[in-house]
Amino acid sequence: MALQCGIVGLPNVGKSTLFNCLSNAKAQSANFPFCTIEPNVGVITVPDERLNKLAQIDNPKKVIPTTIEIVDIAGLVKGASKGEGLGNKFLANIRETDAIIHVLRCFDNDNITHVDGSINPVRDKEIIDTELQLKDLETIENRYQKLEKQAKAGKDKEATKKIEILSRYKKILMQGKSARMIELTDEEKKLAKDFFLITDKPVLYVCNVDEKSVTSGNKYTDMVKESIADENSEMLIIAAQIEAEIAELDDIDERKMFLNELGISEPGVSKLIKKAYKLLNLQTYFTTGPDETRAWTFKTGTKAPQAAGIIHTDFEKGFIKAEVIKYNDYIELGSEAACKEAGKISIEGKDYIVKDGDIMHFRFNV
């Protein structure tokens, strides 16, 4: 399940520094615009203490965490929707991602230039929002014309409904707001899925701050928080430069000491990865035993056969039943055998909706 979060932002806000902290794939990081020309893709391990605890119980030969992909996309400037700077490439790259991590500069530093000459994260956010909204309006106009023709010709029975949804999108975009702010029914969401609107993607705003602002934020992060109050989005405060220094420390004890000195319990990038995972509407189930303890990624709302298919397509085709143990029961009782003896293993059928943290064993026959 190769789902991607794209890191976006104006040039020189800390995107590549953050990406370097997240991934072993190193993006060029320099004090000038457009140092990231091609999107860099990193496969990121999702931190999950539950996996470690299961491994401590079963002592397996292998422990395999779940992952997501992070893409570092070239910086955007005003006029990108009309092809300015690297606009067309930026917009094409971001359209392919499933969610957006929008990095905003929230620190003062005279030695690091800003493309607009001053620090104002809300202005920076609005620049990118406007360019994405303009591109979505262009997409809507194109789709609208095609759907009108299909509706008149009777070729698309759902064309009228789609046109109505597009009209609602257009109305809110013309107000300078993003498509994600519209509430749709489940049926409408299915119809709107193939519009591929950029501003309909879930977004996490990452405020890149200096060291002294890591725990409590600053005037810039307050500005961002106020500006996104009505949005369907999330916000996280990170000091990318400090995260880069933490990432350079190989010794775990040194890292803990560094974090204690900063007054934080875990690296900001760990929080970011977890939030990105949640942003993509993802959850985790586990398989565990003496050979392997493994985390598996699934979309929230996935049923047992489809979850089985994530391991192997044959598991889904020949699905019979799923044996399910709740994570807390497994930790408390200490083994599969103990859970079985205590009656804590449930047998679930095709309609079972998998829960986050479920420990599963699939019965199948091909």
N, C-alpha and C positions, 0 to 999 in steps of 0.2 A: 504494500500500500504506500506508493511513493507520493505522498501529499507534501506540498511545498508552501512555506511561508517566504514571501519576498521582503527583503529589507530595503526600504525606500527612504528618500529624504533629499534635501537640497545638497549640493556639493559641500564637503568639509564640515559635516555635522557629527561625524564619528561612525558612519555606517560600516566602513571597512575595518576600523579598529574593533568594533563590536563583533563583526563577522569572524575576525581572526581569533577572538576569545571563544567563540562558539565552535569553531571547526578547526580541524587539522589542515584543511585546505587553506592556504595563505593567500589572501587578497593583497594586492599592493596597497600600502597605506602611505600617503604623502600629503604634504601641505599645499596642495593645489587642486583645482576642480578636475573632475573626470579622470581620476587616477584608476577608476575601475571601469574599463571599457566594455569587456564582455562579462556577462553575469557569472559570478563564481558560485558553484554549488557545493555545499558541505552537508554530509550526512551526520546528523547530530544525535548522540545518545540521550535518551530521556531519563533523567534521574528518577529513581523510584525505590524508596527504602523498602518497600514490600518485597521486591525481588530479592534484595539482600537477605531479608529475614527468612524467606523461603529457602534460599540457598544454605543458610546456616543450619536449617533443620535437616535438609536432605543431602547436604554435602555432595552435590552432583559433580560429574566430570567437567561439565560445561555450564556457564551461566551466560545467557544471551538476553540483553536488554532490548527494548523497542527503540525505534529511531524515527526521526522526521528529517525532511530536507529543508535547508535554509539557503536562499539565493540572495547574493549581494548584487543589487541592480544599480547600474550607473546613475549618478546624480542627475536630477531634473532641474530645468530652469523655466522661467516664464516663456510662454510661446511653444512649449513642448507639443501641445495638441495640434499646432500648425507645423510641426517639424523642426522647431528651433533646437539648437544644441544637439543632444542625442535623443530628442523627443520621441521620434518614431520607434527607435530601438527600445527605449525605456518602456513605452506604452505596450509594445508587443511582448516584452519580457514579463511585465507585471500582469498582463492579461492571462498568462499561462499559470500563474500561481493560484493557490487556493485561499490564502489569507495574506494580510499585509501587516508588516511590522514597520511603523512609520517613526523614524528617528528624528527627534527635534533637539537642536542645540539649546541647552539651558545653562550655559556657563559663560563667564567673561574670560577672555585671554587675548591680549593684544598681539601675541605671537602667532595666533592662528587666524588667518583671514576668513572673513565671511563674504560670500558672494554678493550680498546686498549691503555690506559695509557696516551693519549694526546688528545687535542681538535682539531678536523679537520672534520667539517661537510660534506665537499665534499667527503673525504675518507669514512666516515660513510655511506653516500648516495650510493656511488659506491659499498660498501660491500653488501648492501641489494639489489641494482639493479642487481648485478651479480648473486646473489643466485636466484632471481626471474627469471632472463633471462635463467639461466641454467635449471630451472624447466620447463620453457616454451619450451626450445629446446627439452627436453625429451618428453614433450607432443606432440610436432610437429612430432618427429620421429615416435612415436606410431601411430598417426593419419595418417601419410603419408603412412605407410605400409598397414594399413587397407583400405585406399582409393584407393591405387594402385590395390589391389585385387578386390575391388568393381568395379573399372573402367574396368578391364580386363573381369570381369564376366558380365558386363553390368547391374549391380544391382543398381547403382547410376548414374543417367543421369548427375548430376552436379559434379561428382567426379573429372573430369578433371579440372574444374574451381576451385574447392576447393584446388586441388594439386598445382595449379599455385599460389593461394593466400598464401598457406603454404610455398611455395618456397620463396616468397617475404618476409614473416615473418622471415624465417630462415636466409636469407641473412642479414637483418638488426640486428637481434639478435646476429649473429656471429661477427658483428662490435661493440658489446658492447652497443647497443642501445635498447630501449624498443619498443615493438610492437605498442604502441599507436602513434609512430612517422610516421607510414605508413598512407597515405591518401587512403581511399577506396571509391568506389562509393556506393550508397545506396544498390544496388543489392549485391555487394561484402560484405558489412557489414552484411547483412542478412545471407549470406553463412558462414561468419567467426564467427558468434555469438556462434555457438555450439562448437567452439574450446576451449572456456573457458580459454583463455590465461590470465595469471595474469598481465603481463605488458601491456595489452591492456586496463586495467581499468583506468579511469581518476584519476589523482592524484593531491593533494594539499600538497605542502611542507610547514610545519609549523616550523619556526625558533624560538626555545625556547631561549629567551635572558634574560639578567639581567635587573633590573629596569631602569638603566640609558640609556639602548639601545632601550626602548619601542617605542619611537617616531621616531627615525632616524636610527635605526639599528647599526651595527658595522662591523668590518673587516670580521667577520665570515659570517654575512648575505650577505655582498657584494660578498663573495666567492660563496655562494649558488646561488645568483642571476645570476652571470656570468655562472655558471656551467649548469643552466637549460634554458639558453637563447634560445636554439634551440629546446627545448622540448615543447610538447603540454601540458603544465601544469601551475599551479598557485602557488603563494607563499604568505605567511602571517607571519608577525612578532608578536609574543606573549611572554609575560613573565608569564610562567605558575605559578610560585610561587606567583607573585603579584595577578594573577587571583584567586588563591586559597584564598588569604586574602580577596579579594573583595567578593568572594562567601560566606564567613563567616559572612559578614555584613548583618543583616536582615533589617535595616533601609534604606529606599531608599535615604533619604537626605544624610546619611553618605556615601553611595556608590557614590553619585554625587560629594560630597566633595573630596573623595579619588581620583576619576577620574580627577577632576579639578586640583588637586595637581600634578597628573602625566602628565597633559597636553593632555589628550585624551577624546574624546567625548562619547564613549561607551565602555563597556568591550570587551576585545579581543575575549572572547568566543562567544559573540553575532555575531561578524564579522565572526568567524569561522563557526558557525552554518549556517549563511546565505550563506557563500561560499560553504559549504558542500552541502547545498540544491541545489545550482546552479550547483555544480559539478555532482550531480545525474541527471541533466537535468530536474529538477522539477520546476513547477510553481503552482500558487494558484488561485483558484476562490472562491467566497464567496456566502453563502446564509444568508439572514438576515431578521429579523422581531421581533415582540414583545416577542416571545418565545425563540428564539435562534439566535445568530450571530455566524457563523461558517466558518472556513477556510477549504478548501478541496484541497488535493494535487493531481496534475495530471502531466503526462509526457508531455513535450513540443510537440506540434503537435497533441494532442488528439482532436478528433471530439466530437461534442455535445452528441451523444448517449452514447459513452463510458464514457464521463465525468459524465453523469447522472447515469451510472451504478456504479460509485464509491460510490454514496449515497445508492443505492439499485439496485440489479439486475433487479427487475421488471421495474425500471425506464428506463433501457436500452432496455429491451424486448418490452415494450409498448410505446417507445418514439414516440411522435408526433411532438412537437416543443419545442424550448427553448426561454424563454423571457430573454433578456440580457440588462443589464444597465451597462454602463461604470462607473468605480469607481469614476473618477473625476466629472462626471455628478451627481452622487448620493451625493457626498460630497458638491458640489456647490448648488444643489437644496434642499437637506435636507430631502427627503423622496421619497418613491416609487410613491406615489400619485402625487407629484410635477413633478417627472420625466415623468410620464404618460401624465400629462397635457401639458408638454413642448415637447412631442413627442420624448422623449429620451429613450424609450424602443423599442428595435428592436426584431422582431420575426425571429428566425433562424431555419433552417432545419437540416437534417442529415449530411450535408457536412460542416457545420460551424466548423471552427477550433477555439477552445476555447483560449482566450487570458488571459494573466496574469492579475489578478485584476478584471476580469469580475464578476458582481453580477448576479446570475442566478436563474431562476425559471423554472422547467421542467413540461411540459404538457405530460401526458402519459396515456395509457389505456391498462389494462391487462385483 
